Amino acid sequence: MALYFAAQGAGRLLWPLLANFARLLIAAGGGFLALRWTGNLTEVFVALAAALAAFGLINAAAVASGAWSSAAGALVPAGAPVRRATRR
């Protein structure tokens, strides 16, 4: 979840939103199927755990692949002057 909020701060929400949508589909679909087939709450929790694991893995893969790098899409338009912090 921390990567989701960090992505908001970085202005890069595509992959975290896709990961969250995948989590919703896995949790809702898996939970429904688990209740429908077994009627046991344990399998629902397994579906929720799988959904949360998928969410984390998709976010981690997006960060590892460089989705947050400046080449992937900068917040500052190309060619704009960049102010650097100076030490005093």
HELIX and SHEET records of a PDB file:
HELIX    1   1 ALA A    2  ALA A   10  1                                   9    
HELIX    2   2 LEU A   14  TRP A   37  1                                  24    
HELIX    3   3 LEU A   41  ALA A   64  1                                  24    
HELIX    4   4 SER A   70  ALA A   72  5                                   3    
END                                                                             
